Amino acid sequence: MAFIDLARERYSERNFAPTPLEPEKLQAILEAGRIAPTARNLQPQRTLVVQSADGLAKIDRCTRCRFGAPVVLVLTYDMTVASHNPDVVDFGIVDTSIAATHMMLQAAELGVHSCWVGLIDPSELRRQFDIPRTHRIISVMPLGYPSEESHPSHMHEESQPLERLVRYETFADHCA
């Protein structure tokens, strides 16, 4: 499948089947995150894989958005490792987001669905999984196969037109 088709077809899954995820597919997804580009190649992103019944019960205490997934990735970054530039952006957030996007797209290629979840209780997540204070929590990502009732959100096809999102420089921009 062409990349643009994969990107168009992928959607945030909110109704997972209980089917376990094969270890080799999980490894491929994690590898996609490992090789993601990061600022100065510092690789501050950290991923906690939660898949045991006890761990998933802990996740359920931290978010109502597991959607029945058999695997949840907790995405953080180590603030002592991340590149800092006070005039730009927190590159730890950027680096972790790039890694998460790589993992979502690798999952989609493998037929595994995912959802970026920011509706979490970070304090409870930190407590439940003993996440170090030096790690900033970015999100959680449920992973698994879609249920038979699965379907994209009604908003899936509602992207803004390219003309609204992109502006090209013109000669006049340089003269102003």
C-alpha positions as a LaTeX table, in Angstrom:
\begin{tabular}{lrrr}
\hline
Residue & $x$ (\AA) & $y$ (\AA) & $z$ (\AA) \\
\hline
Met1 & 0.00 & 0.00 & 0.00 \\
Ala2 & 1.26 & 3.47 & $-0.84$ \\
Phe3 & 2.12 & 5.61 & 2.18 \\
Ile4 & $-0.56$ & 8.24 & 1.46 \\
Asp5 & $-3.20$ & 5.48 & 1.29 \\
Leu6 & $-1.99$ & 4.04 & 4.60 \\
Ala7 & $-2.12$ & 7.51 & 6.18 \\
Arg8 & $-5.64$ & 8.11 & 4.84 \\
Glu9 & $-6.99$ & 4.74 & 5.93 \\
Arg10 & $-5.56$ & 4.80 & 9.46 \\
Tyr11 & $-7.98$ & 6.01 & 12.09 \\
Ser12 & $-8.08$ & 6.24 & 15.87 \\
Glu13 & $-9.53$ & 2.96 & 17.13 \\
Arg14 & $-12.06$ & 3.18 & 19.93 \\
Asn15 & $-13.38$ & $-0.37$ & 19.92 \\
Phe16 & $-10.69$ & $-3.06$ & 20.19 \\
Ala17 & $-11.16$ & $-6.81$ & 19.98 \\
Pro18 & $-9.67$ & $-8.80$ & 22.90 \\
Thr19 & $-7.38$ & $-10.67$ & 20.48 \\
Pro20 & $-3.79$ & $-10.71$ & 21.80 \\
Leu21 & $-1.15$ & $-8.90$ & 19.80 \\
Glu22 & 1.59 & $-11.13$ & 18.40 \\
Pro23 & 5.01 & $-10.45$ & 20.00 \\
Glu24 & 6.70 & $-10.03$ & 16.61 \\
Lys25 & 4.21 & $-7.33$ & 15.60 \\
Leu26 & 4.66 & $-5.54$ & 18.92 \\
Gln27 & 8.45 & $-5.66$ & 18.42 \\
Ala28 & 8.13 & $-4.22$ & 14.90 \\
Ile29 & 5.96 & $-1.39$ & 16.25 \\
Leu30 & 8.45 & $-0.63$ & 19.03 \\
Glu31 & 11.34 & $-0.75$ & 16.56 \\
Ala32 & 9.60 & 1.88 & 14.40 \\
Gly33 & 9.57 & 4.16 & 17.45 \\
Arg34 & 13.20 & 3.40 & 18.23 \\
Ile35 & 14.43 & 4.49 & 14.81 \\
Ala36 & 12.35 & 7.68 & 14.70 \\
Pro37 & 14.36 & 10.89 & 14.23 \\
Thr38 & 14.95 & 12.98 & 17.34 \\
Ala39 & 16.60 & 16.34 & 18.02 \\
Arg40 & 20.37 & 15.89 & 18.02 \\
Asn41 & 19.66 & 12.12 & 17.97 \\
Leu42 & 19.37 & 12.18 & 21.77 \\
Gln43 & 16.45 & 9.72 & 21.74 \\
Pro44 & 14.78 & 10.85 & 24.99 \\
Gln45 & 11.53 & 8.98 & 24.30 \\
Arg46 & 10.68 & 6.13 & 26.67 \\
Thr47 & 7.92 & 3.59 & 26.14 \\
Leu48 & 6.36 & 1.43 & 28.83 \\
Val49 & 4.53 & $-1.60$ & 27.39 \\
Val50 & 1.50 & $-2.62$ & 29.45 \\
Gln51 & $-0.15$ & $-5.91$ & 28.54 \\
Ser52 & $-0.73$ & $-7.97$ & 31.69 \\
Ala53 & $-4.22$ & $-8.14$ & 33.20 \\
Asp54 & $-2.93$ & $-6.34$ & 36.32 \\
Gly55 & $-1.21$ & $-3.66$ & 34.23 \\
Leu56 & $-4.30$ & $-3.08$ & 32.08 \\
Ala57 & $-6.41$ & $-2.75$ & 35.25 \\
Lys58 & $-3.95$ & $-0.06$ & 36.38 \\
Ile59 & $-4.31$ & 1.69 & 33.02 \\
Asp60 & $-8.09$ & 1.64 & 33.50 \\
Arg61 & $-7.57$ & 3.59 & 36.76 \\
Cys62 & $-5.68$ & 6.26 & 34.79 \\
Thr63 & $-7.92$ & 6.68 & 31.73 \\
Arg64 & $-11.35$ & 5.71 & 30.52 \\
Cys65 & $-9.93$ & 5.49 & 27.00 \\
Arg66 & $-8.30$ & 2.06 & 26.80 \\
Phe67 & $-11.24$ & 0.96 & 24.63 \\
Gly68 & $-10.61$ & $-2.71$ & 25.46 \\
Ala69 & $-7.12$ & $-2.80$ & 23.90 \\
Pro70 & $-4.93$ & $-5.76$ & 24.92 \\
Val71 & $-1.76$ & $-3.60$ & 24.87 \\
Val72 & $-1.21$ & 0.00 & 25.95 \\
Leu73 & 1.98 & 1.97 & 25.41 \\
Val74 & 2.75 & 4.66 & 27.97 \\
Leu75 & 4.73 & 7.35 & 26.16 \\
Thr76 & 7.11 & 9.53 & 28.15 \\
Tyr77 & 10.43 & 11.24 & 27.67 \\
Asp78 & 13.42 & 11.62 & 29.94 \\
Met79 & 13.76 & 15.35 & 30.62 \\
Thr80 & 17.43 & 14.87 & 31.58 \\
Val81 & 18.18 & 13.62 & 28.05 \\
Ala82 & 15.96 & 15.78 & 25.80 \\
Ser83 & 17.35 & 18.69 & 23.79 \\
His84 & 16.32 & 22.09 & 25.13 \\
Asn85 & 15.96 & 25.36 & 23.27 \\
Pro86 & 13.95 & 27.95 & 25.21 \\
Asp87 & 13.26 & 29.96 & 22.06 \\
Val88 & 11.64 & 27.13 & 20.12 \\
Val89 & 9.72 & 24.19 & 21.55 \\
Asp90 & 10.19 & 21.40 & 24.07 \\
Phe91 & 11.92 & 18.88 & 21.84 \\
Gly92 & 11.14 & 16.02 & 24.22 \\
Ile93 & 7.47 & 16.44 & 23.32 \\
Val94 & 8.34 & 16.65 & 19.62 \\
Asp95 & 10.67 & 13.64 & 19.73 \\
Thr96 & 8.13 & 11.49 & 21.60 \\
Ser97 & 5.36 & 12.56 & 19.22 \\
Ile98 & 7.45 & 11.63 & 16.19 \\
Ala99 & 8.23 & 8.23 & 17.71 \\
Ala100 & 4.54 & 7.71 & 18.50 \\
Thr101 & 3.57 & 8.59 & 14.93 \\
His102 & 6.13 & 6.11 & 13.58 \\
Met103 & 4.66 & 3.43 & 15.85 \\
Met104 & 1.05 & 4.25 & 14.84 \\
Leu105 & 1.90 & 4.03 & 11.15 \\
Gln106 & 3.91 & 0.82 & 11.56 \\
Ala107 & 0.99 & $-0.65$ & 13.47 \\
Ala108 & $-1.39$ & 0.34 & 10.68 \\
Glu109 & 0.81 & $-1.32$ & 8.08 \\
Leu110 & 0.65 & $-4.52$ & 10.16 \\
Gly111 & $-3.15$ & $-4.36$ & 10.48 \\
Val112 & $-2.90$ & $-3.29$ & 14.12 \\
His113 & $-5.02$ & $-0.34$ & 15.20 \\
Ser114 & $-4.08$ & 2.38 & 17.67 \\
Cys115 & $-5.33$ & 5.54 & 19.30 \\
Trp116 & $-3.40$ & 8.52 & 20.65 \\
Val117 & $-4.92$ & 9.19 & 24.09 \\
Gly118 & $-4.28$ & 12.36 & 26.03 \\
Leu119 & $-7.28$ & 12.01 & 28.35 \\
Ile120 & $-5.26$ & 10.55 & 31.21 \\
Asp121 & $-4.61$ & 11.21 & 34.86 \\
Pro122 & $-0.83$ & 11.72 & 34.77 \\
Ser123 & $-0.45$ & 11.70 & 38.56 \\
Glu124 & $-2.26$ & 8.37 & 38.82 \\
Leu125 & $-0.32$ & 6.98 & 35.86 \\
Arg126 & 2.94 & 8.00 & 37.52 \\
Arg127 & 1.82 & 6.40 & 40.79 \\
Gln128 & 0.47 & 3.17 & 39.27 \\
Phe129 & 3.60 & 2.50 & 37.19 \\
Asp130 & 6.28 & 4.17 & 39.33 \\
Ile131 & 7.24 & 6.53 & 36.49 \\
Pro132 & 10.28 & 8.58 & 37.52 \\
Arg133 & 9.84 & 12.31 & 38.16 \\
Thr134 & 12.50 & 12.94 & 35.49 \\
His135 & 10.10 & 11.52 & 32.87 \\
Arg136 & 7.40 & 13.74 & 31.42 \\
Ile137 & 4.25 & 11.83 & 30.48 \\
Ile138 & 3.00 & 12.64 & 26.98 \\
Ser139 & 0.18 & 10.16 & 26.29 \\
Val140 & $-0.90$ & 6.56 & 26.23 \\
Met141 & $-1.50$ & 4.54 & 23.08 \\
Pro142 & $-3.85$ & 1.55 & 23.10 \\
Leu143 & $-2.92$ & $-1.06$ & 20.48 \\
Gly144 & $-4.75$ & $-4.08$ & 19.11 \\
Tyr145 & $-7.08$ & $-5.39$ & 16.47 \\
Pro146 & $-10.41$ & $-3.75$ & 15.70 \\
Ser147 & $-13.61$ & $-5.36$ & 16.92 \\
Glu148 & $-16.35$ & $-6.33$ & 14.48 \\
Glu149 & $-18.17$ & $-3.13$ & 15.46 \\
Ser150 & $-15.14$ & $-0.95$ & 14.73 \\
His151 & $-15.46$ & 2.04 & 12.44 \\
Pro152 & $-13.80$ & 5.42 & 11.97 \\
Ser153 & $-15.18$ & 8.45 & 13.78 \\
His154 & $-17.61$ & 10.58 & 11.80 \\
Met155 & $-14.83$ & 13.22 & 11.81 \\
His156 & $-12.30$ & 10.94 & 10.05 \\
Glu157 & $-12.94$ & 12.45 & 6.62 \\
Glu158 & $-13.32$ & 16.03 & 7.88 \\
Ser159 & $-9.86$ & 17.44 & 7.20 \\
Gln160 & $-9.36$ & 21.09 & 6.39 \\
Pro161 & $-8.54$ & 21.86 & 2.74 \\
Leu162 & $-4.83$ & 22.10 & 1.96 \\
Glu163 & $-5.19$ & 25.76 & 0.96 \\
Arg164 & $-6.27$ & 26.59 & 4.51 \\
Leu165 & $-3.36$ & 24.74 & 6.13 \\
Val166 & $-0.47$ & 25.66 & 3.81 \\
Arg167 & 0.84 & 29.01 & 2.63 \\
Tyr168 & 3.58 & 29.45 & 0.04 \\
Glu169 & 6.06 & 32.29 & 0.24 \\
Thr170 & 5.83 & 34.83 & $-2.55$ \\
Phe171 & 8.14 & 37.49 & $-3.83$ \\
Ala172 & 5.94 & 40.08 & $-2.09$ \\
Asp173 & 6.65 & 38.41 & 1.28 \\
His174 & 10.34 & 39.20 & 0.81 \\
Cys175 & 9.72 & 42.86 & $-0.04$ \\
Ala176 & 7.54 & 43.69 & 2.95 \\
\hline
\end{tabular}
